[in-house]
Each structure stands twice: as structure tokens, then as C-alpha cells.
Amino acid sequence: MAALTHSHYPAEYNGPYQVQDVVFKTPVRPAHGKFSLTDAPGLGLEVDESELRKRMVPWTSSAASS
């Protein structure tokens, strides 16, 4: 069984496909209101690094440098 601690409402996964799960090589799709996961390590999701890089937002610290 897997859970997302930050998902409070069922609508959080709603949205067009190829937007939320495009960074996964084999995305998990809900079927009959449930997600079936594999026995692979973690949640069984393999990240597509090239798709993830396309969507990364550069971050720089606003903290004062010492």
C-alpha cells in the first residue's frame, strides 16, 4: 500500500494525462478509483530524467551569503 501524505483531496491527481505523470517512464493510472502499484522498489515509479529536466525550475537561494 502506498500513500501520499500531502494529498488531501481526491481532485489532486485530476488533470490532463501527459501533464502530471509525464516524468515517469511507466506512469500509474487509476482504475476503478484505485491505483495498483507494482512490486518494484519504492512506489514502482521510474523517473524519466530527460522529461524531468525539461520541467525543472532553476532555484537560487535568497539567503544572504557569508
C-alpha positions as CSV (number, residue, x, y, z in Angstrom):
1,M,0.0,0.0,0.0
2,A,1.3,3.5,-0.9
3,A,0.2,6.9,0.3
4,L,0.9,10.5,-0.4
5,T,0.8,12.4,2.8
6,H,0.2,15.7,1.0
7,S,-2.8,14.5,-1.0
8,H,-5.8,15.7,1.0
9,Y,-8.5,15.8,-1.7
10,P,-9.2,13.3,-4.5
11,A,-9.0,16.0,-7.1
12,E,-5.3,16.4,-6.6
13,Y,-4.5,13.8,-9.2
14,N,-7.1,15.1,-11.6
15,G,-5.8,16.8,-14.7
16,P,-4.9,16.0,-18.3
17,Y,-2.7,13.0,-18.8
18,Q,0.8,13.8,-20.1
19,V,1.0,16.7,-17.7
20,Q,1.3,15.2,-14.2
21,D,2.8,11.9,-14.9
22,V,4.9,12.5,-18.0
23,V,8.1,12.4,-15.9
24,F,7.5,8.7,-15.2
25,K,8.6,6.0,-17.7
26,T,5.6,3.8,-16.8
27,P,3.0,6.1,-15.1
28,V,0.4,4.6,-12.8
29,R,-3.1,5.2,-13.9
30,P,-6.1,5.0,-11.6
31,A,-8.5,2.1,-12.4
32,H,-11.9,1.9,-10.8
33,G,-10.9,4.6,-8.3
34,K,-7.7,2.9,-7.2
35,F,-4.0,2.9,-8.0
36,S,-2.4,-0.5,-8.4
37,L,1.3,-0.4,-7.9
38,T,3.9,-3.0,-8.8
39,D,6.3,-4.8,-6.6
40,A,9.2,-2.7,-7.8
41,P,11.2,-0.8,-5.2
42,G,9.8,2.4,-3.8
43,L,6.4,3.1,-5.4
44,G,7.5,1.3,-8.5
45,L,7.9,4.5,-10.5
46,E,10.9,5.0,-12.7
47,V,11.7,8.7,-13.4
48,D,12.4,9.8,-16.9
49,E,15.3,12.1,-16.3
50,S,15.1,13.9,-19.6
51,E,11.4,14.8,-19.1
52,L,12.2,15.9,-15.5
53,R,15.0,18.1,-16.7
54,K,12.6,19.8,-19.2
55,R,10.3,20.8,-16.3
56,M,12.9,21.8,-13.7
57,V,12.7,25.3,-12.4
58,P,16.1,26.8,-11.5
59,W,16.4,27.7,-7.9
60,T,18.7,30.1,-6.2
61,S,18.8,30.9,-2.5
62,S,17.7,34.3,-1.4
63,A,19.6,33.8,1.9
64,A,22.5,36.2,2.4
65,S,25.9,34.7,1.5
66,S,28.5,34.6,4.1
